[in-house]
Amino acid sequence: MRYALLFLLFLSLSGLTACATDGQNTYSEADVGKETSVEWGRIVRWREVKIQGKNTGTGSAVGLTAGGLAGSQIGQGNGSVAGAIGGIVVGAIIGGMIEHQAQQRKGIEYTIVKRSGKTVTIVQNIQKDDVPLHKGERVMIQTTGQYMRVLPAEDLPTAVKRPKDIKVYE
């Protein structure tokens, strides 16, 4: 029985910590092969922020199960039932708290003035290998559907000629 409890706890913790998020250099499978529109701008401000992910209920469910199993081992007869109920309540609360903490991650909020003159803020996940962009830096804002990503653009040209071999007919 103890091994079953340890196994459930291991599964819940590994499931909660395995959540990957998109960052500056990380794309999800759903992004591959999709058209992305691009706008240009300059960062006027940035700051670190905390991002709270979705609470899926997995932590509470695993905690509820583990707490119920552990609590049922207390006493005999009615004591075992009361222990199971207490374990369910305590386990669900603790499991939910663990999931809540596991879902928090660091991010960066960029305030950008676009080339059009419009000012926007974009919150972006930050991964360990991502280098934060800084005030005054020229950036490219990628938009796919409703998701936006801020990327460095200092090494990209500021002007390009329209390709001559492409003609548009009406």
C-alpha positions as CSV (number, residue, x, y, z in Angstrom):
1,M,0.0,0.0,0.0
2,R,2.9,2.4,0.8
3,Y,4.4,1.8,-2.6
4,A,1.1,2.6,-4.3
5,L,1.0,5.9,-2.4
6,L,4.6,6.8,-3.3
7,F,3.9,5.9,-6.9
8,L,0.8,8.1,-7.0
9,L,2.8,11.0,-5.4
10,F,5.6,10.5,-8.0
11,L,3.1,10.5,-10.9
12,S,1.4,13.7,-9.7
13,L,4.6,15.6,-9.1
14,S,6.2,14.5,-12.4
15,G,3.0,15.4,-14.3
16,L,2.9,18.8,-12.7
17,T,6.5,19.7,-13.4
18,A,6.6,18.4,-17.0
19,C,4.5,21.3,-18.3
20,A,6.4,23.0,-21.1
21,T,5.7,26.5,-22.2
22,D,6.6,28.5,-25.4
23,G,9.3,31.0,-25.0
24,Q,11.5,33.2,-27.2
25,N,13.3,30.2,-28.7
26,T,10.7,27.4,-28.1
27,Y,7.8,26.8,-30.4
28,S,4.9,24.4,-29.8
29,E,4.1,21.7,-32.4
30,A,1.0,23.6,-33.3
31,D,3.1,26.6,-34.5
32,V,5.1,24.6,-37.1
33,G,4.1,25.3,-40.6
34,K,1.7,28.2,-39.8
35,E,1.9,31.6,-41.3
36,T,2.9,34.3,-38.9
37,S,2.4,38.0,-39.5
38,V,5.2,40.4,-38.4
39,E,5.2,44.0,-37.1
40,W,8.2,46.1,-36.1
41,G,8.7,48.2,-33.0
42,R,11.0,49.4,-30.2
43,I,11.0,48.4,-26.6
44,V,10.4,51.3,-24.3
45,R,10.2,49.3,-21.1
46,W,10.4,45.7,-19.8
47,R,9.9,44.1,-16.5
48,E,9.9,40.6,-15.0
49,V,6.5,39.2,-14.1
50,K,5.0,36.0,-12.6
51,I,2.7,34.0,-14.9
52,Q,0.1,31.8,-13.2
53,G,-0.8,28.8,-15.4
54,K,-4.2,27.1,-15.4
55,N,-5.2,25.0,-12.4
56,T,-6.3,21.8,-14.1
57,G,-7.5,20.0,-11.0
58,T,-5.0,17.2,-11.4
59,G,-3.1,18.1,-8.3
60,S,-6.3,18.1,-6.2
61,A,-7.5,14.8,-7.8
62,V,-4.2,13.1,-7.1
63,G,-4.0,14.5,-3.6
64,L,-7.6,13.5,-2.9
65,T,-6.8,9.9,-4.0
66,A,-3.5,9.7,-2.1
67,G,-5.0,11.4,1.0
68,G,-8.0,9.0,1.0
69,L,-5.7,5.9,0.7
70,A,-3.4,7.2,3.4
71,G,-6.2,8.3,5.7
72,S,-8.0,4.9,5.4
73,Q,-5.0,3.2,7.0
74,I,-5.7,5.1,10.3
75,G,-7.7,3.1,12.8
76,Q,-10.2,0.4,12.2
77,G,-14.0,0.5,11.3
78,N,-15.4,4.0,11.7
79,G,-12.0,5.4,12.5
80,S,-10.8,4.1,9.1
81,V,-13.7,5.9,7.4
82,A,-13.1,9.1,9.3
83,G,-9.4,8.9,8.5
84,A,-10.2,8.4,4.8
85,I,-12.6,11.4,4.7
86,G,-10.0,13.6,6.5
87,G,-7.3,12.3,4.2
88,I,-9.5,13.2,1.1
89,V,-10.0,16.7,2.3
90,V,-6.4,17.4,3.4
91,G,-5.0,15.6,0.3
92,A,-7.2,17.6,-2.1
93,I,-6.1,20.9,-0.5
94,I,-2.4,20.0,-0.5
95,G,-2.5,18.6,-4.0
96,G,-4.2,21.8,-5.3
97,M,-1.6,23.9,-3.6
98,I,1.3,21.9,-5.1
99,E,-0.3,22.2,-8.6
100,H,-0.8,26.0,-8.1
101,Q,2.9,26.4,-7.2
102,A,4.1,24.2,-10.0
103,Q,2.1,26.2,-12.6
104,Q,3.8,29.5,-11.7
105,R,6.6,30.6,-13.9
106,K,8.6,33.7,-14.8
107,G,7.8,35.9,-17.7
108,I,8.6,39.3,-19.1
109,E,6.2,42.1,-19.9
110,Y,7.4,44.2,-22.8
111,T,6.0,47.7,-23.6
112,I,6.6,48.3,-27.3
113,V,6.0,51.3,-29.6
114,K,5.1,49.9,-33.0
115,R,6.2,51.5,-36.2
116,S,2.6,52.6,-36.6
117,G,2.9,54.6,-33.4
118,K,0.6,52.4,-31.4
119,T,1.9,51.3,-28.0
120,V,1.3,47.8,-26.8
121,T,2.3,45.5,-23.9
122,I,3.0,41.8,-24.5
123,V,3.7,39.3,-21.8
124,Q,6.0,36.5,-22.9
125,N,7.2,33.3,-21.2
126,I,10.9,33.3,-20.5
127,Q,12.9,30.1,-20.6
128,K,16.4,29.5,-19.1
129,D,18.1,29.9,-22.5
130,D,16.1,33.0,-23.5
131,V,18.0,36.4,-23.4
132,P,15.7,39.2,-22.3
133,L,15.4,42.0,-24.8
134,H,16.2,45.5,-23.5
135,K,14.9,49.1,-23.6
136,G,15.6,50.7,-27.0
137,E,16.0,47.4,-28.8
138,R,14.4,47.0,-32.2
139,V,12.0,44.0,-32.2
140,M,9.9,41.9,-34.4
141,I,6.4,41.1,-33.1
142,Q,5.2,37.7,-34.5
143,T,1.4,37.1,-34.4
144,T,-0.1,33.7,-35.0
145,G,-3.9,33.8,-34.3
146,Q,-4.1,35.4,-30.9
147,Y,-0.6,34.4,-29.7
148,M,2.2,37.0,-30.0
149,R,5.9,36.6,-29.5
150,V,8.6,39.3,-29.2
151,L,11.9,38.6,-30.9
152,P,15.1,40.6,-31.5
153,A,15.4,42.3,-34.8
154,E,18.6,44.4,-34.6
155,D,20.2,42.1,-37.2
156,L,17.3,42.3,-39.7
157,P,17.3,44.9,-42.5
158,T,15.2,48.0,-42.1
159,A,14.3,48.2,-45.8
160,V,14.0,45.6,-48.5
161,K,13.2,45.8,-52.2
162,R,10.0,44.2,-53.5
163,P,11.0,41.0,-55.4
164,K,11.0,41.9,-59.2
165,D,10.1,38.4,-60.4
166,I,6.8,38.4,-58.5
167,K,3.8,40.1,-60.2
168,V,0.3,40.6,-58.7
169,Y,-2.6,40.5,-61.2
170,E,-6.2,41.4,-60.5
